[in-house]
Amino acid sequence: MARRLSELYGMDIYTGSGKYVGRVEDVILNLERGEVMRLSLRSFKGDVAADDGKRILQDETLGYNEVVSVGDIILCQKGLRGREE
């Protein structure tokens, strides 16, 4: 099923066991492949320093390969790095 990219923004993310992970604030794309790479729980809009950007990428994003299902919510295999179940 196809879904508009804009529909991902604001969606809640949960693990398969029901643990709340967060809400999608930004989406990171691979434009060459035309696919979603990561979902971010923090927005990259505005002035984000390089160090903050690296920290956000490491600690507050979820690889789209971890996504199991997208419907009314997003289900993922596990939580964020350092915050797994």
C-alpha positions as CSV (number, residue, x, y, z in Angstrom):
1,M,0.0,0.0,0.0
2,A,1.4,3.4,-0.9
3,R,1.3,6.2,1.6
4,R,2.1,9.9,1.2
5,L,5.3,11.0,3.0
6,S,3.4,13.8,4.7
7,E,1.1,11.2,6.4
8,L,4.1,10.0,8.5
9,Y,4.6,13.3,10.2
10,G,3.0,13.3,13.7
11,M,2.4,9.6,13.7
12,D,3.0,7.8,17.0
13,I,5.6,5.0,17.1
14,Y,5.3,1.9,19.3
15,T,7.2,-1.4,19.6
16,G,5.5,-4.6,18.9
17,S,5.2,-5.2,22.6
18,G,3.3,-1.9,23.0
19,K,6.0,0.4,24.4
20,Y,5.7,4.0,23.2
21,V,8.8,5.1,21.3
22,G,7.8,8.7,20.3
23,R,6.2,10.7,17.5
24,V,7.6,11.3,14.0
25,E,8.8,14.9,13.7
26,D,11.0,14.5,10.6
27,V,11.7,12.0,7.9
28,I,15.2,11.4,6.4
29,L,15.1,10.3,2.7
30,N,17.6,8.6,0.4
31,L,16.8,10.6,-2.7
32,E,19.0,8.5,-5.0
33,R,17.0,5.4,-4.1
34,G,13.7,7.1,-3.5
35,E,13.1,5.6,-0.1
36,V,12.7,6.5,3.5
37,M,15.9,5.9,5.5
38,R,15.1,7.1,9.1
39,L,12.3,8.5,11.2
40,S,13.3,11.3,13.6
41,L,11.7,12.1,16.9
42,R,13.3,15.6,16.7
43,S,12.8,18.1,14.0
44,F,15.8,19.2,11.9
45,K,14.1,22.5,11.1
46,G,15.7,25.8,12.2
47,D,19.2,26.1,13.5
48,V,20.6,22.7,14.4
49,A,24.3,22.7,15.2
50,A,26.4,20.0,13.6
51,D,27.0,18.4,17.0
52,D,23.3,18.4,17.8
53,G,22.5,17.0,14.4
54,K,24.9,14.1,14.9
55,R,23.4,13.4,18.4
56,I,19.9,13.5,17.0
57,L,20.8,11.0,14.2
58,Q,22.4,8.7,16.7
59,D,20.0,8.9,19.6
60,E,16.7,10.1,18.4
61,T,16.1,8.5,15.0
62,L,14.8,5.1,14.1
63,G,16.0,3.2,11.0
64,Y,13.1,2.6,8.6
65,N,14.3,-1.0,8.2
66,E,13.1,-1.4,11.9
67,V,9.5,-0.5,10.9
68,V,7.2,-3.5,10.8
69,S,3.9,-1.8,9.9
70,V,2.4,1.6,9.2
71,G,-1.3,2.1,9.8
72,D,-3.0,4.3,12.3
73,I,0.3,4.1,14.2
74,I,3.8,2.9,13.3
75,L,5.0,-0.4,14.7
76,C,8.7,-1.1,15.0
77,Q,10.9,-4.1,16.0
78,K,12.6,-2.3,18.9
79,G,12.9,1.1,20.5
80,L,15.6,3.7,20.0
81,R,19.3,2.9,20.6
82,G,20.0,3.1,24.3
83,R,16.3,2.9,25.1
84,E,15.4,-0.6,24.0
85,E,13.0,-2.7,25.9
